[in-house]
Each structure stands twice: as C-alpha cells, then as structure tokens.
Amino acid sequence: MNRAELADFLRRARARLDPSDVGLTAGARRRTPGLRREEVAQLAGMSVDYYTRLEQSRGPRPSRQMLTALARALRLTEDERDHLFHLTGERPPRREVTSTHVRPALLLVLDRLHDTPAMVATDCGEVLAQNALSRALSGDVLALPSRGRNMIRRFFLDPAVQELFPPEDRPERAREQVAGLRAVASARPTDPEPAALVAELRAASEEFAHLWDEHHVAVRRAATKRFRHPAIGILELDCEVLVNSDHNQQLVIHTARPGTESHQRLQLLRVVGFQDLMPTSS
C-alpha cells in the first residue's frame, strides 16, 4: 500500500470538488477550495478520524467496500477508481457487463434532484446510490450489508420491506419485480448474476417461485406506485426509469403530481427527513 501516493490522490480529488457537485450547500465562506474532510467522510459513510488518517498517510489499508464508497464520494471515473484500488494494493473490480461503478455525471444528476426521491440501481436491483429524499422515503439501503442492497431480494425475503407498500398493492408490485428480473435474465443468458438471484429466490420464496413459473416478462418502465411512510402516510408517486445502456444502470425517479395530497406529503417528507423511521433490516 502506497500511503503517500494515496494521501496525495485523496487530497487532490477532494480539492477539485465543489459542494454543489455532490448536492451539498457551501455554507460559510471556505478558506480552501473543495470539500471538507468531514464532508467526504459523510458521503463515504466513514468516520472523519479514519478519513483524516488516510489523508495524513497513517491510516490502515481500506477495505474494498470502503474503497468503493470513497470512489463514489469523490466522484471518481472508472480509471481513477482503478488507480485508487492499485494504490492500496487491491485488484480493481472487473469491468463486467453489469458495473457497480456509478459514473460521476450520473451522480451529478442525482445530486441535483433535491425535491424528489431518486436512486441509481443496476437492472438486477442492486442499489448503488440514493439521494437524501430517497433515504427518507425507503430507508438508507447503502447502510445495509451488501446482500441487503438488492431491491428484489429484499422485496421477497425481508418482511420489513413489505411495510413500504399498502397490502392491496403488493401483489402487483411482486409481479412487476419478477417480470423485470425475467427480462434481464433473458437478455443476459450467460451472465451468472441474474441466474444466481433467480435460483436463490426460487428456493427461498414460495411467492417468487409461483410468479416465476407464470412466465410474465416486462422491462421496467414508468409506473405509478404507492408508498407507506410511518410518519406521513400514503404517497402516490409517478416512477420514471432512465436507463444507462452502457452499464445496465437505471436512474429511478419518483415524483408527485403538483396540487395533490401526495405532493404536499412529499414536501413534508423533505422537512421530516430521514429519522430512522423506515425499515432497513436485511
């Protein structure tokens, strides 16, 4: 691990970012350009002390999960992310058909969506990034262990997630999840990721197995969904899915129609914020 080079790279990557680049407000006048250390630590989900030691060439070797979090927090390109891994003596992630690296430009769009829940996910359902309002609506998925970040797996195997939807809506949501996964598995027959997820869910969920055998298929597109929030009640939101075909990633945006009760409740959600009210168990 090249601690000196790593520290220099982190400092320079932090200095080139403006708070607005990552969805933060500048606040008081800053003496130096770029993000503060505590802001990078917050974005990466690590302690300020840990990040500070990395920049001071005295920190322990970061885990692969931490390196991935740093790459996202600092809006690194794939080449820069690979360099970050090399500096710590780690082999960079393989650049597979389904990449878990979110491009900085896509993260920039996500950061600009202050007033609507939005997230980036793979077409197999793994959540890669969320904005603040998405966390307030459905919980901080990235705080979960890696296996708990897949929306399809959580839908069928995590009882707490069922509370996110009104009971009468759940059958339709379940069909949509299965039909979407079948479309992905069919489009990528040699990719082990969707096949493994299907095998796991067929074995673990009778509901999934039954729906899979019905052979519904549908590419995920725009829809209207209802969510249950423990503090503000039911929100009826329009869901738009924008696809990055190069990386099989999706920008999922939920909006409320102006003038509706759901729109008022969504504005309230911005005020209430994320207060550990939503289920995040895996």
VMD Tcl script that draws the C-alpha trace (Angstrom):
set ca {
  {0.00 0.00 0.00}
  {1.46 3.33 -1.10}
  {0.25 5.57 1.74}
  {1.93 8.76 0.49}
  {0.51 8.46 -3.03}
  {-2.89 7.51 -1.66}
  {-2.95 10.54 0.63}
  {-1.96 12.89 -2.19}
  {-4.56 11.42 -4.55}
  {-7.34 11.74 -1.96}
  {-6.42 15.36 -1.17}
  {-6.39 16.35 -4.83}
  {-9.64 14.54 -5.60}
  {-11.30 16.27 -2.65}
  {-9.94 19.70 -3.60}
  {-11.38 19.62 -7.11}
  {-14.96 19.07 -5.93}
  {-17.32 21.89 -5.13}
  {-20.02 21.24 -2.50}
  {-22.66 21.77 -5.18}
  {-21.09 18.92 -7.19}
  {-22.25 16.45 -4.54}
  {-25.56 18.05 -3.58}
  {-24.25 20.00 -0.57}
  {-24.62 23.69 0.23}
  {-21.42 25.71 0.50}
  {-22.40 27.33 3.79}
  {-19.87 29.69 5.35}
  {-17.00 31.01 3.26}
  {-14.27 28.42 2.82}
  {-10.60 29.16 3.21}
  {-9.56 26.45 0.76}
  {-11.25 25.06 -2.36}
  {-13.01 21.74 -2.45}
  {-14.88 19.61 0.03}
  {-14.03 19.43 3.70}
  {-12.74 16.16 5.11}
  {-15.86 15.69 7.19}
  {-17.99 16.06 4.05}
  {-16.09 13.32 2.22}
  {-16.33 11.12 5.30}
  {-20.07 11.70 5.47}
  {-20.56 10.89 1.79}
  {-18.46 7.72 2.10}
  {-20.08 6.57 5.34}
  {-16.87 6.52 7.39}
  {-15.62 8.37 10.45}
  {-13.87 11.71 10.00}
  {-10.91 10.42 12.00}
  {-10.49 7.41 9.71}
  {-10.58 9.54 6.57}
  {-8.22 12.13 8.08}
  {-5.65 9.44 8.83}
  {-5.81 8.28 5.21}
  {-5.02 11.80 4.02}
  {-2.17 12.00 6.54}
  {-0.50 8.81 5.26}
  {-1.07 6.96 8.51}
  {-4.33 5.13 8.05}
  {-4.82 1.36 7.82}
  {-5.49 -0.27 4.48}
  {-9.13 0.44 3.49}
  {-11.39 -2.48 2.72}
  {-12.66 -2.99 -0.81}
  {-16.09 -1.83 0.32}
  {-14.56 1.35 1.73}
  {-12.62 1.98 -1.47}
  {-15.81 1.68 -3.47}
  {-17.52 4.14 -1.12}
  {-14.63 6.60 -1.45}
  {-14.72 6.34 -5.24}
  {-18.39 7.29 -5.22}
  {-17.98 10.05 -2.65}
  {-15.16 11.65 -4.65}
  {-16.98 11.15 -7.98}
  {-14.06 9.22 -9.49}
  {-14.13 7.92 -13.03}
  {-13.61 4.20 -13.55}
  {-9.94 4.78 -14.40}
  {-9.50 6.87 -11.24}
  {-11.31 4.25 -9.19}
  {-8.96 1.56 -10.53}
  {-5.99 3.79 -9.61}
  {-7.38 4.16 -6.08}
  {-7.52 0.37 -5.74}
  {-3.98 -0.02 -7.11}
  {-2.61 2.48 -4.59}
  {-3.85 0.28 -1.76}
  {-2.54 -2.92 -3.31}
  {-6.01 -4.16 -4.23}
  {-7.08 -5.56 -7.56}
  {-9.70 -3.24 -9.14}
  {-13.19 -4.65 -9.68}
  {-13.67 -6.37 -13.01}
  {-15.35 -4.21 -15.61}
  {-18.22 -6.56 -16.27}
  {-21.38 -6.04 -18.26}
  {-23.13 -5.02 -15.06}
  {-20.93 -2.40 -13.43}
  {-21.42 -1.24 -9.85}
  {-19.45 1.94 -10.50}
  {-21.75 4.92 -10.99}
  {-20.43 7.45 -13.46}
  {-19.76 10.91 -11.99}
  {-22.13 12.53 -14.49}
  {-24.97 10.29 -13.32}
  {-24.19 11.06 -9.68}
  {-24.24 14.76 -10.57}
  {-27.79 14.39 -11.88}
  {-28.76 12.51 -8.71}
  {-27.31 15.25 -6.52}
  {-29.33 17.90 -8.36}
  {-32.63 16.20 -7.56}
  {-33.27 17.85 -4.21}
  {-37.06 17.75 -4.16}
  {-37.83 14.22 -5.36}
  {-36.70 10.74 -4.28}
  {-34.17 9.28 -6.71}
  {-31.65 6.46 -6.78}
  {-29.30 4.62 -9.11}
  {-29.64 0.83 -9.31}
  {-28.48 -1.98 -11.56}
  {-31.03 -3.71 -13.74}
  {-30.76 -6.67 -11.32}
  {-32.00 -4.47 -8.49}
  {-28.81 -3.60 -6.59}
  {-28.98 -0.06 -5.20}
  {-25.78 1.86 -5.97}
  {-26.64 5.41 -4.85}
  {-29.51 7.32 -3.24}
  {-30.27 10.95 -2.66}
  {-31.45 12.22 0.72}
  {-35.16 12.10 -0.12}
  {-34.88 8.51 -1.34}
  {-33.35 7.55 2.00}
  {-36.17 9.40 3.77}
  {-38.80 7.53 1.75}
  {-37.50 3.96 1.78}
  {-34.53 3.85 4.15}
  {-30.76 4.07 3.80}
  {-30.16 0.97 1.70}
  {-26.43 1.59 1.33}
  {-26.03 1.34 5.10}
  {-27.00 -2.34 4.86}
  {-24.62 -5.24 4.24}
  {-24.06 -5.84 0.54}
  {-26.63 -8.66 0.29}
  {-29.27 -6.36 1.74}
  {-28.93 -3.77 -1.01}
  {-30.77 -5.68 -3.69}
  {-34.35 -4.40 -4.01}
  {-35.72 -7.61 -5.49}
  {-34.16 -9.82 -2.82}
  {-35.40 -7.51 -0.06}
  {-38.90 -7.38 -1.54}
  {-39.37 -11.13 -1.27}
  {-37.15 -12.05 1.70}
  {-37.33 -9.08 4.09}
  {-40.69 -8.86 5.91}
  {-39.99 -5.27 6.97}
  {-39.90 -4.11 3.35}
  {-43.48 -5.27 2.88}
  {-44.48 -2.39 5.16}
  {-43.36 0.05 2.46}
  {-46.38 -0.78 0.32}
  {-50.12 -0.93 1.04}
  {-51.15 -4.61 1.34}
  {-53.58 -4.37 -1.58}
  {-50.77 -3.12 -3.87}
  {-48.23 -5.76 -3.01}
  {-49.34 -8.49 -5.48}
  {-48.91 -6.10 -8.42}
  {-45.54 -4.92 -7.13}
  {-44.44 -8.55 -6.79}
  {-45.42 -9.35 -10.38}
  {-43.52 -6.30 -11.60}
  {-40.37 -7.36 -9.74}
  {-40.45 -10.88 -11.15}
  {-41.34 -9.81 -14.69}
  {-38.49 -7.30 -14.71}
  {-35.96 -9.83 -13.46}
  {-37.07 -12.32 -16.11}
  {-36.48 -9.71 -18.81}
  {-32.94 -9.15 -17.51}
  {-32.20 -12.87 -17.21}
  {-33.50 -13.46 -20.73}
  {-31.41 -10.63 -22.17}
  {-28.23 -11.86 -20.46}
  {-28.42 -15.69 -20.56}
  {-24.67 -16.16 -19.91}
  {-24.45 -13.66 -17.04}
  {-24.32 -15.54 -13.71}
  {-25.70 -12.62 -11.64}
  {-29.39 -12.71 -12.66}
  {-29.34 -16.51 -12.86}
  {-27.98 -16.78 -9.31}
  {-30.56 -14.32 -7.99}
  {-33.38 -16.26 -9.65}
  {-32.13 -19.55 -8.22}
  {-31.82 -18.09 -4.74}
  {-35.28 -16.55 -4.73}
  {-36.98 -19.62 -6.21}
  {-35.54 -21.67 -3.36}
  {-36.26 -19.14 -0.61}
  {-39.62 -17.64 -1.59}
  {-42.71 -19.64 -2.49}
  {-44.34 -16.45 -3.76}
  {-41.43 -15.72 -6.10}
  {-41.32 -19.31 -7.36}
  {-45.04 -19.24 -8.16}
  {-44.78 -15.93 -10.03}
  {-41.67 -17.07 -11.89}
  {-43.48 -20.13 -13.15}
  {-46.20 -17.88 -14.59}
  {-43.56 -16.59 -17.04}
  {-44.53 -12.91 -17.04}
  {-41.90 -10.65 -18.62}
  {-41.73 -6.86 -18.71}
  {-38.91 -4.35 -18.96}
  {-39.08 -1.89 -16.11}
  {-40.61 1.39 -17.28}
  {-42.75 4.23 -15.97}
  {-45.43 3.37 -13.42}
  {-47.46 4.84 -10.58}
  {-46.74 3.43 -7.13}
  {-48.00 3.97 -3.62}
  {-45.65 4.03 -0.63}
  {-46.43 3.90 3.08}
  {-44.38 6.14 5.35}
  {-44.81 5.72 9.12}
  {-44.79 9.45 9.77}
  {-46.67 10.98 6.83}
  {-48.87 8.21 5.45}
  {-49.54 7.12 1.87}
  {-47.75 8.77 -1.06}
  {-48.84 8.09 -4.62}
  {-45.80 8.72 -6.80}
  {-45.07 8.51 -10.51}
  {-41.97 6.40 -11.15}
  {-39.75 7.18 -14.13}
  {-36.84 4.92 -15.08}
  {-33.95 6.34 -17.13}
  {-31.57 3.67 -18.40}
  {-27.81 3.89 -18.93}
  {-27.47 1.18 -21.55}
  {-23.66 1.05 -21.39}
  {-23.63 -0.04 -17.76}
  {-27.08 -1.58 -17.31}
  {-27.81 1.00 -14.65}
  {-31.06 2.83 -14.02}
  {-31.82 6.24 -12.60}
  {-35.16 5.76 -10.80}
  {-37.07 8.95 -10.01}
  {-40.30 9.25 -8.02}
  {-42.37 12.40 -8.40}
  {-45.71 13.59 -7.03}
  {-48.20 15.46 -9.18}
  {-48.45 19.14 -8.15}
  {-51.56 20.05 -6.23}
  {-52.17 16.54 -4.91}
  {-52.11 15.42 -1.30}
  {-49.12 13.24 -2.14}
  {-47.25 16.31 -3.36}
  {-47.90 18.05 -0.05}
  {-46.77 14.98 1.85}
  {-43.60 14.74 -0.23}
  {-42.80 18.34 0.68}
  {-43.39 17.41 4.31}
  {-41.03 14.47 3.92}
  {-38.27 16.92 2.96}
  {-38.81 18.61 6.32}
  {-39.17 15.44 8.38}
  {-36.14 13.89 6.71}
  {-34.68 10.51 7.46}
  {-35.15 9.80 11.16}
  {-34.62 6.03 11.23}
  {-38.34 5.61 10.64}
  {-38.08 3.30 7.65}
  {-37.17 -0.42 7.66}
  {-33.55 -1.19 6.82}
  {-33.17 -4.74 8.07}
  {-31.64 -7.24 5.65}
}
mol new
graphics top color blue
foreach p $ca { graphics top sphere $p radius 0.5 }
foreach p [lrange $ca 0 end-1] q [lrange $ca 1 end] { graphics top cylinder $p $q radius 0.2 }
display resetview
